[in-house]
């Protein structure tokens, strides 16, 4: 299935161990969808939270669409996520574990034009974990660079 990624949360992979991912729909207004088509979203400080048996997305910045004719909505407003009841029940059990957070990893469009959010069940990394992952990434880059120069 082809998807067009609007925004990725790169910081999430640095700050968290992603244990599981799931896809959710998101309730948006028309101008917000237009703004997403223009690629104007920021997931950096976003998180999802269970409230009264429903899941809501907080702190995700979708810039107001500049050509909207009616009053622009708040860019940081709380947005409802669309999940099946069984998915929400599964999340309730997992989110009650200590240290587990639900964070948005990316926003994208699927083939039929609908906007989806990929959520990750994440556990926070310690400082030494962050350092280790940076060292690993750097050594991978150096190996790739060495292999590339060897081929030339």
QUIBELVEN-V910733 format. One record per backbone hydrogen bond with DSSP energy under -1.0 kcal/mol. CO is the residue of the C=O (numbers start at 1). NH is the residue of the N-H. Records with the same first field share a line. If there is no record, write none. Layout:
BEGIN
CO=NH  NH
END
This chain:
BEGIN
4=109
7=107
11=15
12=16
15=125
17=123
20=121
22=119
24=117
25=82
29=33
30=34
31=35
32=36
33=37
34=38
35=40
36=39
40=63
42=61
43=46
47=58
49=56
54=51
55=81
56=49
57=79
58=47
61=42
65=68
74=77
75=62
79=57
80=27
82=25
84=88
85=89
86=90
87=91
88=92
89=93
90=94
91=95
94=97
97=100
101=122
102=48
103=120
105=9
106=118
107=6  7
108=116
109=4
110=113
114=110
116=108
117=24
118=105  106
119=22
120=103
121=19  20
122=101
123=17
126=130
127=131
128=132
129=133
130=134
131=135
132=136
133=137
134=138
135=139
136=140
137=141
138=142
139=143
140=144
141=145
142=146
143=147
144=148
145=149
146=150
147=151
148=152
END
